[in-house]
């Protein structure tokens, strides 16, 4: 059974390899020091290449359009005629409701899961209110799949968007404090229950917008430890039937000279048997979802 985890990290670009400019080359870790020459081998036995997030639309890529594009395979910025920040508007929601990757996978008769846990308040809202939230939320609603809860976090079946749970504990929720490594291992275990899993991390984009280089480096260090543990947990799976795909919606934290998003390409990083072949035909953000769906279509037909 083929499995795929799409690990979406908000605001991660492929920028200048100068450590004075780019914290990804100065934070001290391994995984986000992307190949200087472009596409190449990365730690953990994976492959990486830069892919276009601008998609022929004038301006700087933004979250609402970039995430809709990534999660649907539709060039949402071209459909809208501009880059849109924040949460999806009505037009972008329509794209997600029709083409969400989670919906496309479940339409194949396969299992798909959005692994981010939500706080109790979210479940009090009607579907119409929930549809006003992030692109990932709309993508899951499009597939009519259940959302993970804080009970799932406590049971080790899901993780929160801030995976150490520090934020949740500060808000008074009784959930275990986790290291990035512990959270990464939990995510690796959780994806074995489905054919396709999605996990979103957006503290990276918030750090980039802060303009605080130390905060950016701290986020990269956390993500480095998280990713190392995730790859360790999945070592046998990646040697068999699983792909781990990491990408982003736009650049941000790779350029310490600005607090804004950038027009830099975003990394497409893939681990697992067939990783290099999987990414061979992908040069743009809107090609990621079609490639994932095609991979699972073969499995569904077989």
C-alpha positions in Angstrom: 0.0 0.0 0.0 1.5 3.3 -1.1 1.6 6.0 1.6 2.4 9.7 1.2 2.9 12.4 3.8 2.8 16.0 2.5 4.6 18.2 5.1 3.7 21.8 4.3 6.0 24.4 5.9 4.7 27.9 5.5 7.1 30.6 4.2 10.1 28.4 3.3 12.0 29.6 0.3 15.1 28.7 -1.7 17.3 31.8 -1.4 20.8 33.1 -1.5 23.2 30.7 0.2 25.0 33.5 1.9 24.7 32.9 5.7 24.8 36.7 6.3 21.5 36.9 4.4 19.9 33.5 4.7 19.3 32.0 8.1 18.9 28.6 6.5 22.7 28.6 6.0 23.5 29.9 9.5 21.2 28.1 12.0 23.5 25.2 12.5 21.3 22.3 11.3 21.4 20.1 8.2 18.1 19.8 6.4 17.5 23.4 5.3 20.9 24.1 4.0 19.6 23.5 0.5 22.0 22.5 -2.4 23.8 25.6 -3.6 23.8 24.5 -7.2 20.1 23.8 -7.4 18.6 20.3 -7.5 20.5 17.7 -5.6 20.9 15.1 -2.8 19.9 16.2 0.7 20.5 14.7 4.2 18.5 11.6 4.9 18.9 10.2 1.4 16.4 12.6 -0.2 16.3 14.9 -3.1 15.5 18.6 -3.4 14.9 21.0 -6.2 13.6 24.6 -6.4 10.1 25.0 -7.9 8.2 28.1 -9.0 5.7 29.7 -6.6 5.0 32.9 -8.6 3.2 31.0 -11.5 3.3 33.8 -14.0 1.2 36.2 -11.9 2.7 39.6 -11.3 3.5 40.4 -7.7 4.7 38.5 -4.6 3.2 35.1 -3.7 0.8 35.0 -0.7 -0.7 32.4 1.6 -4.3 32.2 0.4 -3.5 31.7 -3.3 -0.2 29.7 -2.7 -1.8 27.2 -0.3 -4.9 26.8 -2.5 -2.6 26.1 -5.5 -0.5 23.6 -3.5 -3.5 21.8 -2.1 -5.6 21.6 -5.3 -3.2 21.5 -8.2 -5.0 24.5 -9.7 -3.1 27.7 -10.5 -5.2 29.7 -8.0 -3.3 33.0 -8.5 -3.9 32.8 -12.2 -7.5 31.9 -11.7 -7.9 34.9 -9.3 -5.7 37.2 -11.4 -3.6 38.1 -8.4 -1.8 36.8 -5.2 -4.1 36.9 -2.2 -3.0 36.9 1.4 -4.7 35.5 4.5 -7.4 32.9 4.2 -9.2 31.8 1.0 -12.0 34.0 -0.4 -15.1 32.6 -2.0 -13.4 31.9 -5.3 -10.5 30.1 -3.7 -12.9 28.1 -1.5 -14.7 26.9 -4.6 -11.4 25.7 -6.0 -10.6 23.8 -2.8 -14.1 22.3 -2.5 -13.8 20.9 -6.0 -10.2 20.0 -6.2 -8.8 19.5 -2.6 -6.0 16.9 -2.6 -7.8 15.3 0.4 -11.0 15.0 -1.7 -9.2 13.7 -4.7 -7.5 11.0 -2.7 -10.8 10.0 -0.9 -12.6 10.0 -4.3 -10.2 7.2 -5.3 -11.6 5.2 -2.5 -8.4 5.6 -0.4 -7.9 7.0 3.1 -6.7 10.5 3.7 -6.2 12.5 6.9 -5.3 16.0 7.9 -3.1 15.4 10.9 -3.2 18.8 12.6 -5.2 18.8 15.8 -7.8 21.5 16.5 -8.8 23.2 19.8 -12.3 22.4 21.2 -13.7 25.8 20.2 -13.4 24.9 16.5 -15.9 22.1 16.8 -18.5 24.4 18.2 -18.7 26.3 14.9 -21.1 25.2 12.0 -19.5 24.1 8.8 -20.3 27.5 7.2 -18.1 29.2 9.8 -15.3 26.5 9.5 -15.2 27.2 5.8 -13.9 30.7 6.6 -10.7 29.3 8.0 -7.4 28.3 6.4 -6.8 26.6 3.1 -5.9 23.4 4.9 -9.1 23.5 6.9 -11.2 24.0 3.7 -9.3 21.2 2.0 -10.3 18.8 4.8 -13.9 20.0 4.8 -14.0 19.4 1.1 -13.3 15.7 1.7 -15.8 15.5 4.6 -13.1 14.0 6.8 -13.1 14.3 10.6 -10.6 16.7 12.3 -8.1 15.6 14.9 -8.8 16.8 18.5 -6.6 17.6 21.5 -7.7 14.1 22.8 -5.8 12.7 19.8 -2.8 14.8 20.8 -2.9 13.4 24.4 -3.2 9.9 22.9 -0.2 10.3 20.6 -2.3 10.1 17.5 -2.0 13.7 16.2 0.1 16.8 16.8 -0.9 20.5 17.1 0.3 23.2 14.6 2.9 24.2 17.3 4.0 20.7 17.9 5.8 21.2 21.3 2.3 22.1 22.8 3.9 25.0 24.6 1.2 27.3 23.2 -1.6 25.0 24.2 -0.3 24.6 27.8 -0.1 28.4 28.1 -3.7 28.6 27.1 -4.6 26.2 29.9 -5.0 22.9 28.0 -3.8 19.7 29.7 -1.7 18.2 27.0 1.8 16.7 27.2 4.8 19.0 26.6 6.8 17.5 23.7 10.2 17.9 22.2 10.4 18.4 18.5 11.9 14.9 18.2 9.0 13.3 20.1 6.5 15.2 17.9 8.3 14.1 14.7 8.1 10.4 15.8 4.4 10.7 16.6 3.7 12.2 13.1 5.6 9.3 11.6 3.5 6.7 13.4 0.2 8.5 12.6 0.6 8.5 8.9 0.7 4.7 8.8 -3.1 4.7 9.3 -3.8 6.3 5.9 -2.8 6.3 2.3 -2.3 10.1 2.3 -1.6 12.5 5.2 -1.2 16.2 5.4 0.6 18.2 8.1 0.8 22.0 8.2 3.4 24.1 10.1 3.1 27.9 10.0 5.2 29.1 12.9 8.0 29.4 10.3 6.1 32.1 8.4 5.3 34.0 11.6 9.0 33.9 12.5 10.0 35.3 9.1 7.5 38.1 9.5 8.9 39.0 12.9 12.2 40.1 11.4 13.9 38.5 14.4 16.9 36.4 13.1 17.2 34.5 16.4 13.6 33.5 16.2 14.0 32.3 12.7 17.0 30.3 13.6 15.2 28.8 16.5 12.3 27.7 14.3 14.7 26.1 11.8 16.4 24.3 14.7 13.1 22.9 15.9 12.1 21.9 12.4 15.5 20.2 11.9 15.1 18.1 15.0 11.4 17.3 14.1 12.4 16.3 10.6 15.3 14.1 11.7 13.0 12.2 14.1 10.3 11.9 11.5 12.8 10.4 9.0 14.1 8.1 11.7 10.7 6.8 12.5 9.9 6.3 8.8 13.2 4.7 7.8 11.7 1.3 7.0 8.6 2.8 5.4 10.7 5.0 3.1 12.6 2.0 2.0 9.4 0.3 0.9 6.1 2.2 0.0 6.2 5.6 1.6 7.1 9.1 0.3 7.7 12.1 2.5 7.2 15.3 0.5 8.1 18.7 2.0 7.3 21.9 0.3 6.0 25.5 0.9 3.6 28.1 -0.5 6.1 31.0 -0.8 9.4 32.3 0.4 9.9 34.3 3.5 12.4 33.3 6.2 15.2 32.6 3.7 15.8 36.3 3.3 16.7 38.1 6.5 16.7 41.5 4.8 12.9 41.7 4.7 9.9 40.8 6.8 7.8 40.2 3.7 7.3 37.3 1.4 9.7 36.8 -1.5 9.5 35.8 -5.1 12.1 33.1 -4.6 11.3 29.5 -5.6 10.2 27.2 -2.8 11.9 23.8 -2.1 10.4 20.5 -3.1 12.1 17.9 -0.9 11.3 14.2 -1.2 12.4 11.1 0.6 11.7 7.5 -0.1 12.1 4.9 -2.9 11.2 6.6 -6.2 11.7 10.1 -4.8 13.9 11.3 -7.6 11.5 9.9 -10.2 8.5 11.5 -8.4 9.9 15.0 -8.5 11.4 14.8 -12.0 8.5 16.4 -13.9 7.6 18.9 -11.2 8.8 22.5 -11.8 5.9 24.5 -10.4 3.8 24.6 -7.2 0.6 23.6 -9.1 2.2 20.3 -10.2 2.7 18.8 -6.7 -0.9 17.7 -6.1 -1.4 16.1 -9.5 1.8 14.1 -9.1 0.7 12.8 -5.7 -2.8 11.9 -7.0 -1.3 10.2 -10.0 0.9 8.1 -7.7 -2.1 7.0 -5.7 -4.3 6.5 -8.8 -1.9 3.8 -9.9 -2.3 2.2 -6.5 -6.1 2.4 -6.5 -6.3 0.9 -10.0 -3.9 -1.9 -9.1 
